[in-house]
């Protein structure tokens, strides 16, 4: 079992994003995030699932060299606006 708040493994990310790989579905999630924000229950549930049941607090470091975000919400919004949905923390 993974520790709460830790990111998914590569295999888990593949499974998690498999459904979203169709651009239409990924865009739907981004639209939900844009319309309702990170506090929306569905958006929070997806964020929690992506992080083994707990949304990380504090600064978020990513696999993008030299980038970090103040919180997971900001990171997720970045992924949507830059169309880089599969960047991991």
Secondary structure, 3 states (H helix, E strand, C coil): CCCCCCCCCHHHHHHHHHHHHCHHHHHHHHHHHHHHCCCCHHHHHHHHHHCCCCCCCCCEECCCCCCEECCHHHHHHHHHHCCCCCCCC
